[in-house]
């Protein structure tokens, strides 16, 4: 029998917070995490500019909160100006990375195959992907939720899905 998955609570900071403000929030969350008897994994996913500083703050505070990133490129290295690779995220101490967020799918035209490639890149680097799926408001209103979400799950999962992938 497969072991039950540990629930995950992840905070996506989106494009919010700056240096000291983000570090202070990370420390406060870590302090609360230490005080709580949590029966779940907890991660914060700050903007890329804060990953190193927030990672240090979480480690120093020792609150059991993991560092996560908001996205990664599918390639491990190369000429991808402005992108960050999964190995770079692993090097920063990220345990998690969000891929396939609805904002990236809608605003950046990301497809299920691209999300699958990003998830596979994360796994290769030892970072657990959080694969986002979901329908648009129009798809929901049309009654297509199950069709859309099912297609996204099937199309976004890497070939060999280890138990640590979160959908």
Residue pairs with C-beta under 8 A, 6 or more apart in sequence:
2 163
3 163
5 163
6 40
6 41
7 39
7 40
7 41
8 40
8 41
8 42
8 43
8 96
8 130
8 166
9 40
9 41
9 42
9 43
10 42
10 43
10 44
10 45
10 68
10 96
10 98
10 130
11 29
11 43
11 44
11 45
12 45
12 70
12 98
12 101
13 22
13 44
13 45
13 46
13 47
13 50
13 70
14 47
14 70
15 47
16 47
17 25
17 46
17 47
17 50
18 50
19 50
19 53
22 46
22 47
22 50
22 53
22 54
23 50
23 53
23 54
23 56
23 57
26 44
26 46
26 54
26 57
26 58
26 61
26 65
27 57
27 60
27 61
29 42
29 44
29 63
29 65
30 57
30 58
30 61
30 62
30 63
30 64
30 65
31 61
31 63
32 63
33 42
33 63
33 64
33 65
34 61
34 62
34 63
34 64
38 64
41 66
42 64
42 65
42 66
43 65
43 66
43 67
43 68
43 95
43 96
44 54
44 58
44 65
44 66
44 67
44 68
45 67
45 68
45 69
45 70
45 96
45 97
45 98
46 54
46 70
47 70
48 69
48 70
48 84
51 67
51 69
51 89
51 92
51 94
52 92
54 67
55 67
55 92
55 93
55 94
58 65
58 66
58 67
59 93
66 94
66 95
66 96
67 92
67 93
67 94
67 95
67 96
68 94
68 95
68 96
68 97
68 98
68 130
69 84
69 89
69 92
69 94
69 96
69 97
69 98
69 127
70 97
70 98
70 101
71 84
71 97
71 98
71 99
71 101
71 104
71 118
72 83
72 84
72 85
72 86
72 88
72 89
72 97
72 99
72 118
72 121
72 122
72 127
73 80
73 83
73 84
73 85
73 86
73 118
73 121
74 114
74 117
74 118
74 120
74 121
75 83
75 85
75 121
76 85
76 86
76 87
76 121
76 124
76 125
77 85
77 87
85 121
85 125
86 97
86 118
86 121
86 122
86 124
86 125
86 127
87 125
89 97
89 122
89 125
89 127
90 125
90 126
90 127
94 127
95 127
95 128
96 127
96 128
96 129
96 130
96 166
97 118
97 122
97 127
97 128
97 129
97 130
98 129
98 130
98 132
99 115
99 118
99 119
99 122
99 129
99 130
99 131
99 132
99 156
100 110
100 112
100 115
100 118
100 119
100 131
100 132
100 133
100 152
100 156
101 132
102 132
102 134
102 136
104 110
105 111
105 115
105 132
106 136
111 155
112 151
112 152
112 154
112 155
112 156
113 155
115 131
115 152
115 155
115 156
116 155
116 156
116 157
116 158
118 129
119 129
119 131
119 156
119 157
119 158
119 165
120 158
120 159
122 128
122 129
123 129
123 158
123 162
123 165
128 164
128 165
128 166
129 165
129 166
130 166
131 153
131 156
131 157
131 165
131 166
131 167
133 149
133 152
133 153
133 156
133 167
134 148
134 149
134 152
135 144
135 145
135 148
135 149
136 148
139 145
139 148
153 167
156 167
157 165
157 167
158 165
